Amino acid sequence: MQSVETLNEGLKRAYTMKIAAKDIDAKVNAEVKRVAPQVRMPGFRPGKVPANLVRKMHGEAIAQDVLNTSIQEGLQTLMAQHKLRPAISPSVKLDSDYEPGMDAEVQVELEVLPDVAVPTIEGLKLERLIVPVEDEAVDAQLKQLAGQQKAWKDAPAEHEAATGDQVVMDFAGKTADGVAFEGGTGEGLTVEIGSGGLIPGFEDQLIGARLGDEKQVNVTFPEDYNAKNLAGQPATFDIKVTALKTAAETKIDDDFAKTLGLQSLEQLTGLLKVQLEQQNAGLTRTHMKRKLLDHLAAGHDFAVPPSMVDAEFEQIWAQLQNEVQNEPDPDAARAELDAERADYVAIAERRVRLGLLLSEIGTANGVEVSQQEMNQIIAQAAQQYRPADREMFIDYIRKEPMAAAQLRAPVFEDKVVDYLFDKAEVTDRNVTREELEAAIESEDGAMPHVHGPDCNHDHDHAPKPKKAAKKAAAEAPAEDAPVAEPAKAQKVTKADVEPAAPGDELVAAEPVKKAATKKAPAAKAEPAEEAKPAKKPAAKKK
């Protein structure tokens, strides 16, 4: 195999490989001789089929396999001779004029990883913000847990419904012109007043109702209600209260712990404390890791492969495009997102650069992901597939080095980060949970709170997940950029390779439950908007 470099510009390389026809033919002859004893043909004893007949029958397929193998071997030789470290799989194209019996001319194009000097880690200083778990925090968790385990008891006969009470009712809904609508009638609908489970204004009108009362509730469906014919329209519901219950006080004691499957309140308290300690430790690590990555990014500025930046950007951009769909005004949010496209490209470049830095540090200092660890990673990843498909997934990962590298990357990164933590001079400082969360969400300690989709503050304006997503992308862990192994040459023919068929949609509409049919008129179209998730800076910024 002969090779000539045709491009050496920045991190881009291109070569022309030439594989002599005589070498290909010699390999074909050797392969024919190897398989001939295994060929069966009428009129010949097993293993006695002449080589010329074997070549006549199977020569074309054998020649194609030999050509592919020769290109793969040539590619590996090319990488070794020029000491190339591909950033992504090289582009390999066989000359379109190739015919059997000709020299095979192959064009190879690729981007290489830059030569990165191993960063100096001597003198690295980091601050570790520690949140001690106080008894008050554990007590607050106990009270919250008890509040989620409400026990209901029938209210006294003359009791008037109040916020926090549970009302069970039958209902019949009509539009403003008195016409019943689909799904507007039901029985036994249960709602806790003040929970926000029904459309705005409905629950407030239940306050003061007594057992057996019949009344009319007047509401207006939200503009974004899922039933378009009802969105923004006024309606009335004739209701009858069939049961009225009040919440019984949940006593936090050993009996309460036993309802959760534990033996005592002491055991429950201990588990909650451990859980809080783990949460706080996760936040502490997130903050330290971010400061470490900021330190590395500030001290290094080198060219990175555009193909890697493009791949990282596409991943970030796809996530943001999905989030835009949840905005009150998707078109406006999309326009704002497009205006800041360059910012996201810079974010992608930063992540790639940090990945390369961490890779160099890990390689230079003997940080490894063991085979046992990889087996655990692969087995864990396989759990997301159906049992029948898990072996197929595991086999795919073992055969595709790049796919295995993607699974390996986050584990390798964490091990490198742990190595750097061990080498750094770390100063501890006790802070509150709120101070630590503020430090994580801030930029250099000066950026105000970003109102994002998982923010649990009460807002009087529409949230802008774009801002939070941008920050999350900027501070997300850089993907480990392992040295790319030479790509295996796939079967190369003169025919164009067709793109793989797109996969099935992963998100499917869930079937409507029967209970939902009764509750549809009073239930919110998107209850997730009201159920404010707990703030999770660690998950957001990690």
N, C-alpha and C positions, 0 to 999 in steps of 0.2 A: 504494500500500500504506500502510495506517495501522497504527500499533502503540500499545498501551497497556501500561505496566508494571503488573503485578498483584502482584508480590512482589519485595521488596528486603530480604532478611534475611541478614546475614552475607555469605557468598559465594554465596548462592542467589538466583537471579533467575528471574522468570517474566513472560511477555508474551503478550498476545493480538494476533495479526496479523489484519487484515481485508483481503482482496484483493477489490476490487469486481468484480461479475459482468460489468460492461461492459468492464473491462480484460481479463478472461479471454476474453470473447467476441471482442474485437477481435484478440487474439492467435490465437484459433482461426481466424478468417477469414483472417488473414494467412498462417497455416500452410497452410490449405486452398489458397489461391492459389499458394503456393510449391510444393506437391507435385502440384498438378493436372496440370502438363505432363508429369509422370513416370508418371501413372496410365494404364493400358491397360484398355480396356473394349470388348467386342464391339459393333460398329456405329458406332464413333467412330474417327476418324483419331488417330494418336498425338499427344498434346498438346492435343486438342480436346474432351476430356471436360468437360462443364459443371461448374462449381464446386459447384452444388447437389447433383449426383449424387455427386461426390467426398465431399461432407459427409455425404450419406445413407449411403454405403458405409463410410467410414472416420472419420466424425465422432466416434464414441465414443472410439476409440483416440487420435485427435488431441487431443481434449479432455482425456483423462487425461494425456497427455504435456505438454500446455500447463499443466495444473494443477500437475504436479510441477515443471516449470521455473519457474513463477511462485512457488511456495513456496520453491524453492531461492534464487531471486533475492531474494525478500523476506527470507529468513533472512540472506543476506549483507548486505543493506541494513540490517537490524536491528542486526547486529553492528557495522557501520561507524558507524551513527548514535549508538549508545550506547557505542562504544569498548569492546566486550566481548571478553574473551580467555577462551574456553571452556576449562575444565579437561579435559573429555571431550566427546564428541559430544553436542549438545543433544538433548533429547527433543522430537520434533515430532509433534503429533497433529492431524489434521483433524477438525473437528466431525462427530459421527456423523450429524447430520441433514442434512448437505450433499447437495444434488442439483444437477445441471447447471442453469445459469441463475440460481443463487443466489450471493450473496456467499460467499466461502470464508473461514471463521473458523478460525484455526489457533492452537493452544496451544503455546507454546514454553517449556520449562523447562530450566535449565542451572545449572551451578556455574561460577564464574569464578575465574581465577587471582588471587591476592591481589597488591596493589601492594607490591612488595618493594623497599626501599631498597637501592641497590647497596652491598654491604659494603665497608668501608674496608680496603684491603689494604696501606696504608702501615705500615711498622714490623713486618710479619709476619716472625717468626723461626722457623726450623725446624732441627732437628738431623738430619744425614744419617749414619746408622750404616753404616760401610763394612767389608766383610769382605775383606781381602786374601787371595788364593789362594796358599797356601803349597805348597811342593813335597811336603810330607807328605800333603796332601789329594789331590794329583794321583796320588801313589803308591798311596794307598788306593783310588782309583778304578781304577787299573790292576790292582791285585790282585783287586778285586771283579769286574772284567770278565774277568780270566783265570779266576777261579773259576767263572764262568758258561759258560766254554768248555772244560769238562772233556773230556779224551780218556781213553777207557777201554781197558784192556788185560786180557787173560785172566790170572786169578790163578794162582799155582803150584798144582799138584795137591793139596797138603796144606794149602793156605791155608784158614783158618777165617774166615768172614764177620764183618766188624766194621762199626761205624758209619762211614758214608762209602763203603762198598763197594756195588757194584751187583749185585743178584741177579735172575736170570731164572728163572721157575718156572712149573710147571703146577699147577693147584689144583682141588680139588673140595670144595665146602662143603655142610655138613649142619646142620640144626637140632639142638637138644639131644636130640630123640627120634629122631635118625638119618634124618630125611627130607630129601632133596635139595630145594633151592629154586631157583626160576627165576633164571637168570643166575649161579648159584653155581659153575659149572664153566667153566674156561678154560685156555688154553695160552699160554706165552710172555709172561706178565705180567712186566714189568720195573719194578723199584723200587730206589731208592737208600735204603739203611738210614739212618734218621734224618731223612729229608726230610719226614716227616709226611704222605706221600701216601696211606697206608692208614689204616684205622680204628685207633683207639688200641689199643696192645698187640700189634698184628700184627708190626710191624717189629722190635720188641725180641726177639721169639721166633725171628727169623732169625739173630740173632747167634750165631756158633759153627758155623753150618751149613757143610758142605763140598760141593763139586761132586758131584752124584749122590745126595746125601742125600735120604731120604724121612722126613718127620716130620709130626706133627699140631700144628696151631696152634689154641689155644683163645682165643676172643675174645667180647666182648659188644658188640652193635651199639649205637651212640649212641641216646639217647632221641629225638633229632630226625632220625634217619635217614630218607631219602626214601621207602624202602619201608616202609610202615606196619606190615606184617605181621612185619617183622624188627626194628623199632625197639625197643631195650631188651632184646632177646632174646639169650641165649647161643647160640653156634654153634661148630662145629669145621671146620677146613679141613685136608684131607690134601694136602700139597704135595710136589713133587719139584723139587729144584734142578737145572735143566738148564744153567745157565751162571753163572759167578761171576767178576766183574771188579773190578779195583781202578783207582782214578783215577791216571792218569799225571800227573806234575807238569808244569804248563804253564809253560814258560820264557818270560819276558817279554822278547822281543827283536824284531828286525826281522821274523823269520819269523812270529811271532805277529801282528804288525801286518798282515802280508800276508794272513793268513787272514781278516782283517776287511775286506780290499779296499783297504788303504792301502799306501803305498810303504815306510814306515819307522816305527820306534818313535818317532822324533822327531816325525813328523807326527801319530801317534796321541796322544802326550803333549801336543802343542800343541792338538789338537782338544778333548781332555779339559779342559785348562786354560781354554780359551775357554768351554766348556760350563759349568764351575763359575763362571766370572766372570759369565756371563749369569744363572745361577741366583741368585747372590748379589746381583746388581744388581736382579733382580726382587723379592727380599726387601727390599732397601733401599728400593725405590720403594713397596712395600706399606706399610712402616712409616711412611715420610714422608707418604704419602697419608692414612693413618689419622689421624696427628697433625694434618694439615691439616683433615680433616673434623671432628675433635674440636674444633679451634679455631673453625671456622665454626659448629658446632652450639651451642657454649657461648655464643656472642655474639649469637644470634638466636632469638627465640621469637615466631612470628606464626602466625595461623590458616592452616590449609591445607585445601584442598577435601576434604571427607569422602569423596567418590567416588574420589579418587585414593588416599586412605589405604586405603579398602576394597579397591581393585584391588591395591595393593601387599601388603596383608595376605593376601588370598586366594592370591597367588603364594607368599608365604612359608609359609602354612599348608598349602598343597597339598604342598609339598616336605617339610615336617615329617611330614605324615600318611603319606607314602610311606616315610619313614625309620622310622617307628614299626613298620611291618610287619616290620622286620628285628630288632626287639628280642626278647630271650628271652621276655618276657612282654608282648606287644603291648597287652593290655587295661590292665595297670597303667601302662605307658608312656603310653598314650593318656589315661588319667585324670590323670596328672601333667602332661601337655601341656595338657589342658583347664584345669587349675587355674592355669596361667600364661598363659592366652590374652591377658589384658590387657597383659602384658609384650610380647607380639608385636605387639599393636596399636600400642604406643608405639614399637616398633622401626620399624614401617611408617611411622608419622608422621614419625619422625626422617629416614628415607630420603627421603620426599617433600619435606620441608622443605629438606634438603641439595640435592636435585635442583633445586628452585626457586632456591636461592641460587647454585648453579653456573651455572644458566641465565642469571640476571641478570648475573652477573660476566662470562660469556662474551659476552653480547649487548652489554653496555656497553663492552666493550674490543675489539670487532671480531673475536672468535674465530669462525671459520667452518669448516664442513666443505664442502670444494669439491665441485663436481659430479664431478670426476674421482675423488675419494675415495669419493663415494657410489656411483659406478659399480663401483668395486672392491669395496665392501662388499656391494652387491647380488649381484655375480657370485660372490663367495665364499659368501654365504648360499645361493645357488641350487645350489651343489655338493652340498648334502645331499639334493637331490631326484634322481629318475631323469632321465636326459637328456631323455626325452620331455616331462617336466613342468617343466623349467627355464624355458623361454620363458614358460610360463603364469604361473609364480611372478614372474618379472621384470616381466611386464605388470601383474600385480596390484599389485606394490609401486609401480610408477610411477603407477598410477591411484588408489591409496589413500594420502593424505597421512599418516594416522595410522600406517599400517603402515611407511611409509618413516621416520617419526620414531622408531619403535622401533628400527630398525636404526641410525639415525644417532646415537641417544642415547649409547651407550657411547664412540663415537669422539669425539663432541663433549665428553663429560665428561673424557676423557683429555687432550684439547687444552686445556681450561680448567685442569685440574690442572697441566699442564706450564707454562702461562702463569703460574700462581701460584708455582710452583717458581722460575721465572726472576725473579719480582719479590721473592721472599722473601730475607731474609738467612740464608744457610745455613751452618751450622757443621758441619764434618766431624769424625767421631770413629771411630777404628778399633776394632772389636770382633771377637769370635769368632763363628763361625756359630751356635753354641749360644746365645750372648748375644742375637744378633739374633732368633733364633727365639723365645726366651723373651720378648723385648720385644714381639714381634708378638702372641703368645698372651696376654700379660698385659693387664690393664685398669688403666690408670694405673700400670703397672709393679708392681702389687701382687697381681694375681690369680694363683692357682696354676694349674698345668697342668690343662687340661680334657681328660679322657679321652674322646675321640670315636671315631667309626667308622674314621677314617683314622690314628689314633694307632698308632705302631709300638712302643710299650712293651709289655713282657710284663705282663699284668694277672692278678691273682688274684680279680678280680670282674668282673661283667658290665659292659661298656662302656655309657655313656649318651650316645648320639649326640645326644640332645635338647639337652644342654647345649652341645655344640660347635656344633650347628646354630644355636642361639640366638645364640651369640657371633658366628658367621659372618654371620648375618642382620644383627646390630647393626652390624657393621663392613663389611658388603658395600658396594660403591660405590653411592652414591645414583643412581638413574636420572635422567638428564637430563629435566627437565620442559619441553619446548619449548612455545612458545605454540601452543595448539591452533588449528588452522584451522577456520573454520566448516564444519560437516559438510554434505556435499551431501545435499539432501533426496531421499530415495528415493521410489519410487512410493507415494503415499499413497492408500489406499482405505478404505472403511468396513469392509472385512473385516479381521479380526484378522490380524496378521502372525505366522505360525507360526515357532517357533524353528528354527534350523538343525539339521539332523540331526547327531548326534554322529559324530566321526570314528572310523575303525577303530582298534583297539588298536594301539599302536606296538610293544609288546613281545610277541613271538611265541615260543612254545616252539621251541627248536632241535631238529632231529631228532637222535636218539641215534646216535652213530657206532658202527660195528660193534665197534671195539676196546673201547668202553665196555661192551658187553654182556659181554665176558669179564672186565672189571675191576670191574664194578658191585659185587660182594659185598665186595670189599676196599677199594674207593675210598670216600672220604668223601662224604657227601651234599652238603656245602657246603664244598668245598676253599677257597673264598675266605675263610672264617673263619680258616683257618690261614695262608694266604699274606698276611703283613702288608705292606701297601703302604708305600712310603717316605713319610715325613712331608712334607707339602707345605703349609706354613703359608700360602705366598703364594696358592695356589689356594683355600685354605679361607677366608682372610680378605679376599681382594681386593675 
